[in-house]
Amino acid sequence: GEWLVPVVDGASDDTEVSACTDAALGGWVTITTNDANNDSVEMQLNGEAFKMQAGKAIVFETRLKGADVSEFDWFVGLAATDTTVMTAVTDRIGFECPDSTGDIDGVTEKDNTETSTDTLSDLADDTMVVLRFEVDGLTSVRFYVDGELAATHTTNLPDDQPLTPTVCIRNDGAAANTMYVDYIYCAQER
């Protein structure tokens, strides 16, 4: 499928990059922002194909790392289609760090009302982490970091709108930043 890739560039030099790079595990996507504060790359798979339904599980998993995790905000998971996911999306499920600390937070958001839980795990520079969440029908979302259950949400579950796989990175400073995504897996029970 094709990806929608809105880019925020504080200048006009258009140096953002998304590229497939050779790696030991068969390649990863390298996402690099431009170099101004709040520059971002927000990638969403075209088509909202995942919607919470009674009795139907959803599983989302990714493996990623960041170059300098104290200098960027990020989100990865499922979200409603929006060109400003980091600041204005209304419905989503996933992991984020909205404050450039490296914290990994589990988040569910419905109609702009959010539940966020610090998983007590942090991203470390240039260190891969596996992030997974499991949606249990309409009742809960369980968040896992490197295979360990880190949080469970039962509130603000976005059950009224279909969502799409989403990856976002936004600068918190005047330097380009890079996120590496090894894989994204998402499936829903039929």
Disulfide bonds with the S-S distance in Angstrom:
none
